[in-house]
């Protein structure tokens, strides 16, 4: 779960740096939120499969 969130945040930070976005880091925010929701989805999916 932590690895998914880390990859999303790291990708967002690097994408914002590459595009020169410094005032409002939109890709960092969007990819962080998407990775959190993705990690929660995989945890819930795995939990329901084991029942």
HUKA-V802816 format. One record per pair of residues at least 4 apart in sequence whose ideal C-beta (glycine too) atoms are under 7 Angstrom apart, sorted by the first residue. I is the first residue (numbers start at 1). GAP is how many residues later the second one is. Records with the same first field share a line. If there is no record, write none. Layout:
I = GAP ; GAP
This chain:
1 = 4 ; 38 ; 42
2 = 4
3 = 4
4 = 4 ; 31 ; 34 ; 35
5 = 4 ; 30 ; 31 ; 34
6 = 4
7 = 4 ; 28
8 = 4 ; 23 ; 24 ; 26 ; 27
9 = 4 ; 19 ; 22 ; 23 ; 26
10 = 4
11 = 4 ; 20
12 = 4 ; 15 ; 16 ; 18 ; 19 ; 20
13 = 4 ; 15
14 = 4
15 = 4 ; 12
16 = 5 ; 9 ; 11 ; 12
21 = 4 ; 5 ; 6
25 = 4
26 = 4
27 = 4
28 = 4
29 = 4
30 = 4
31 = 4
32 = 4
33 = 4
34 = 4
35 = 4
36 = 4
37 = 4
38 = 4
39 = 4
40 = 4
41 = 4
42 = 4
43 = 4
44 = 4
45 = 4
46 = 4
